[in-house]
Amino acid sequence: MKEEPMEDVANESESNESSDESMEGENANESQTESKSQVYLPGQALQEGEELTVDKSAYKLLHHAQSGAPCLSFDVIPDDLGNSRESYPLNIYIVAGTQAARTHVNNLLVMKMSNLHGNKQHSDDSESESSDSEDEDDKSKPVMNVAPIKHQGCINRVRCTKIGGGILAASWSELGRVNIWNLQEQLSAVENSSLLTAYRNKCDKASADIKPLYAFKGHLSEGFGLDWSCLEPGTLASGDCKGNIHIWRVDNSGASWHIDQRPYNSHAPHSVEDLQWSPSEKNVLASCSVDRSIKIWDMRASPQNACMLTASGTHMADINVISWNPKESQFIVSGGDDGMLCVWDLRQFGPNGTSPVATFKQHTAPVTTVEWHPTEATVFASGGADDQIAQWDLSVEADHTEESQDSVLAKLPPQLLFIHQGQSDIKELHWHPQCPGTIISTAHSGFNIFRTISV
């Protein structure tokens, strides 16, 4: 985890994808394949001699990074570099949790990815100027600084929040504990090479293991559900595989945590897979479960009376993930083991059953991640075990006036904007809230940071 350039592998494209070639090899082959290139859709069989290559013109930004052990979960760390950052190169910060083969070698990783240049085809003149000097080439390479925190057990999920001027992260351990961490020391370290060296030297000493601010051991099993409230700083919800949800609140001093020992457990005995606080009502929480339902909770009520609304009957398998629309808070999108995406209108939830307002079956394997765009109310992205990340826009309608020349493309839903590939076993994605259109995704094969021409 030393300071080093990110491994920049272009391995995606618009509805088509790639191998793990380096950028240099990709550029060398570009002229040879350009005349023969065709759009590739997931599931299509490749003919003998055919290869998948990236269409770089479909991306404004495209980078790849490795973190050592794969990370099942990560979160974007809010920064002070400004909002709506459209100019390149970009600097971004994330916190991620590893899934190492051995329990005792896992880490929480605070990462700074810097010097992320955009695709020259979509950049301004200052970035598109070419240079033959090695110094200029070195200056354009992306760099990743990593400050690790030793963590007991694999990290099932990690979420961060800003409280006052500091950044806190919550991590779900496979050992059944939820930990709270202060990331200030690590964020300072990744900004300065000498501080980072000193930090790593300190971490190499077994006696200097960094301790969490707080660790909760009240869950009866490990879990995955974890979310900070965006309306009430310091409020956290955690859900486990036994169907229990606990609510955390930090006191005004930020020094102690208060956790309601009475669980919200209407999903029990089925696992709570994901949790989402309402973006508009501070006491309202959504959950999804292996029981194939989505529940809406009023956390002001007692646990036995808190479940207000339930939707079920559409997903044919476990519901893995949900996302609450931050701009139009009546909508939630869900993804399940059945590969299905469902868009729900909370105004239609009721005792007589609920049907989603839209369903999509583009994914051919379990959906493992879904998230609404932070500012575009009709746009969301989804990813799954079929190695696809799809971008969707619900505002798009079918244009029946133009007949597609390609029967394969004609079968795609009109709301599907883009298919990004190249990662193996995608686990989680997030839109960067301060960099419009930029997605970060993690998979067993590493991280991708990209922005497409579609969003």
Secondary structure as UniProt FT lines:
FT   STRAND          4..5
FT   TURN            14..15
FT   HELIX           23..33
FT   HELIX           34..36
FT   TURN            42..43
FT   TURN            48..49
FT   HELIX           56..58
FT   STRAND          59..65
FT   STRAND          71..76
FT   STRAND          90..98
FT   HELIX           103..105
FT   STRAND          106..116
FT   HELIX           120..122
FT   HELIX           125..128
FT   HELIX           134..139
FT   STRAND          143..151
FT   STRAND          155..163
FT   TURN            164..165
FT   STRAND          166..173
FT   TURN            174..175
FT   STRAND          178..182
FT   HELIX           184..189
FT   TURN            190..191
FT   HELIX           193..203
FT   HELIX           206..208
FT   STRAND          214..216
FT   STRAND          223..228
FT   TURN            233..234
FT   STRAND          235..240
FT   TURN            241..242
FT   STRAND          245..250
FT   TURN            252..253
FT   STRAND          257..259
FT   TURN            266..269
FT   STRAND          272..277
FT   TURN            282..283
FT   STRAND          284..289
FT   TURN            290..291
FT   STRAND          293..298
FT   TURN            299..300
FT   HELIX           303..305
FT   STRAND          307..312
FT   STRAND          319..324
FT   TURN            329..330
FT   STRAND          331..336
FT   TURN            337..338
FT   STRAND          341..345
FT   HELIX           346..348
FT   TURN            351..352
FT   STRAND          358..360
FT   STRAND          367..372
FT   TURN            377..378
FT   STRAND          379..384
FT   TURN            385..386
FT   STRAND          389..393
FT   TURN            394..395
FT   TURN            400..401
FT   HELIX           407..410
FT   TURN            414..415
FT   STRAND          416..420
FT   STRAND          426..431
FT   TURN            433..434
FT   TURN            436..437
FT   STRAND          439..443
FT   TURN            444..445
FT   STRAND          446..452
//
